[in-house]
Amino acid sequence: MEKLFVIKIGGNVVDDSTALNSFLQKFAAIDAFKILIHGGGKIATTIGKQMGLTPNYINGRRITDAATIDLVTMVYGGLINKQLVAALQSMHCNAIGLTGADANIIPAIKRPVTDIDYGFVGDIKHGEVGAEILQAFLDNDLVPVVAPLTHDGQGQMLNINADTIASFLAVVLSKQYDVRLIYCFEKKGVLENIEDDSSVIQLINKEKYQQLLDDKKLADGILPKIDNAFAAISNGVQEVLIGHADDLLQNITENTIGTLIKS
Amino acid sequence: MEKLFVIKIGGNVVDDSTALNSFLQKFAAIDAFKILIHGGGKIATTIGKQMGLTPNYINGRRITDAATIDLVTMVYGGLINKQLVAALQSMHCNAIGLTGADANIIPAIKRPVTDIDYGFVGDIKHGEVGAEILQAFLDNDLVPVVAPLTHDGQGQMLNINADTIASFLAVVLSKQYDVRLIYCFEKKGVLENIEDDSSVIQLINKEKYQQLLDDKKLADGILPKIDNAFAAISNGVQEVLIGHADDLLQNITENTIGTLIKS
């Protein structure tokens, strides 16, 4: 099977034009099938403030109300996504910007209301992700650039977590490709000691993960990432790498910097 | 050759949710290859005002400055484009939203500065439009929905007129398809008498066009549309239809309502 890199960058990279340009240069240079998933960044909040929108919180959780979904559809799906596409095109990388609504690549439903209504947030419909059309794009030498948005199939756009999209796309494409899923974030990897940036754990397998959980060594922020990683590993993805964008893309085909997650 | 409908709707349809929904229902029902190109609408101006942006005019002409290109990239490429895609998906039409930057379907340059600098406005590079990749999308049963934006190949997004995109896409695809180009606007067609909405001219050929020009019967607003139409006809497009969205899509395969432009 051919190699496919599914790479997610967070808002911290999107927000920093120097870091972003450096990342995109390395991404464009990867000589293999590849997909980029990007987070949102702070610019949506800035533009929301300029427009006089007030973020809506319930029990400390941000709610995606009608004004917010329009705002992020503009900013993530328009401004950020198209700026990434234009930048990659300038680096001779034939990028195509997508949300989950485009070509229906990520069918989803609005998250059911339980004790809390998160608003216009999507949960992916399992088994229905558009692997075939993504493969057709890759076969046409296109590089999908996916914004953290999708739709409910009934005309409504929905907000969705970029880590979750990356994990799902990696899984559905693992039948056709040898997929390496890469989460770029602000640290050099998963840290044994949160206070010590050099304490990167090189390998996490299931036993190590359980041990880290038992020892309560993992910060809240990293837990969902590792859960997404193990979900991917359990469903066909070869390996997941978590670390800093600068390190991870340096020697992408034989990378040992960052934290490797394998079953 | 198979039929391909290239259909452009203006901002007036985009701005009117009832008219838009009615249009999209008819568009989704067209049982043939099809591409939708959409204009901007007034919402960009509204959001620009909310953000405190002041439109920039030189000699009465709106200039696309840096703040404006970001604004329209958000609003046309994000909000409007994705809302159209989500709506069409809900009608079982497998829409994919694109700007000219995506998959590099519309290579362009920033308009050269002469007596006036229009700012970030694009002129299409002739002969380089991405016909092949559009054909691949159509062959995969996708329906391209194109926003009035493109890029300069050097990382900069550019504003571009939707009528111009429609004419160019119609031309480049006319080698592979029997193309009918349709301009939807607020009148029932080109009017013999601008004061009389019922004076629709049924057919304009080159002789009739010259006669209308000599008699100075054409309003300023319609002239570029007819020029775009004749540019398309001269370059392989079968016919161009100009009229009201409601009429044009009613019986699209054998339409006689509106103004037909043929060589």
Contacts between the chains, C-beta under 8 A, distances in Angstrom:
chain1	res1	chain2	res2	distance
A	47	B	51	6.7
A	47	B	74	7.7
A	50	B	50	7.3
A	50	B	51	4.3
A	50	B	52	6.2
A	51	B	47	6.7
A	51	B	50	4.3
A	51	B	51	5.7
A	52	B	50	6.2
A	70	B	79	6.1
A	73	B	78	5.5
A	73	B	79	5.4
A	73	B	82	5.2
A	73	B	83	7.3
A	74	B	47	7.7
A	74	B	74	4.1
A	74	B	75	6.1
A	74	B	78	4.1
A	74	B	79	4.4
A	75	B	74	6.1
A	75	B	78	6.8
A	76	B	78	7.4
A	77	B	77	7.6
A	77	B	78	4.2
A	77	B	79	7.7
A	77	B	81	7.7
A	77	B	82	4.9
A	78	B	73	5.4
A	78	B	74	4.1
A	78	B	75	6.8
A	78	B	76	7.4
A	78	B	77	4.2
A	78	B	78	2.0
A	78	B	79	6.4
A	78	B	81	7.3
A	78	B	82	7.7
A	79	B	70	6.0
A	79	B	73	5.4
A	79	B	74	4.4
A	79	B	77	7.8
A	79	B	78	6.4
A	81	B	77	7.7
A	81	B	78	7.3
A	82	B	73	5.1
A	82	B	77	4.9
A	82	B	78	7.7
A	82	B	99	5.8
A	82	B	101	6.0
A	82	B	102	7.8
A	82	B	149	7.0
A	82	B	157	5.7
A	83	B	73	7.3
A	83	B	157	6.9
A	85	B	99	7.6
A	85	B	101	4.9
A	85	B	102	5.7
A	85	B	151	7.7
A	86	B	101	4.8
A	86	B	151	4.4
A	86	B	155	5.1
A	86	B	156	6.4
A	86	B	157	5.3
A	87	B	155	4.7
A	89	B	101	5.9
A	89	B	104	5.6
A	89	B	151	6.1
A	89	B	153	6.3
A	89	B	155	7.5
A	90	B	153	6.2
A	90	B	154	4.9
A	90	B	155	3.9
A	94	B	103	6.2
A	94	B	104	6.1
A	95	B	101	7.9
A	95	B	102	7.2
A	95	B	103	7.8
A	96	B	98	7.6
A	96	B	102	4.6
A	96	B	103	4.5
A	97	B	99	7.5
A	97	B	101	7.6
A	97	B	102	5.2
A	98	B	96	7.6
A	99	B	82	5.8
A	99	B	85	7.6
A	99	B	97	7.5
A	101	B	82	6.0
A	101	B	85	4.9
A	101	B	86	4.8
A	101	B	89	5.9
A	101	B	95	7.9
A	101	B	97	7.5
A	102	B	82	7.8
A	102	B	85	5.7
A	102	B	95	7.2
A	102	B	96	4.6
A	102	B	97	5.2
A	103	B	94	6.3
A	103	B	95	7.8
A	103	B	96	4.5
A	103	B	142	5.6
A	104	B	89	5.6
A	104	B	94	6.1
A	133	B	140	6.3
A	133	B	142	7.4
A	136	B	136	7.3
A	136	B	140	5.3
A	140	B	133	6.3
A	140	B	136	5.2
A	142	B	103	5.6
A	142	B	133	7.4
A	149	B	82	7.0
A	151	B	85	7.7
A	151	B	86	4.4
A	151	B	89	6.1
A	153	B	89	6.3
A	153	B	90	6.2
A	154	B	90	5.0
A	155	B	86	5.1
A	155	B	87	4.8
A	155	B	89	7.5
A	155	B	90	3.9
A	156	B	86	6.4
A	157	B	82	5.7
A	157	B	83	6.9
A	157	B	86	5.3
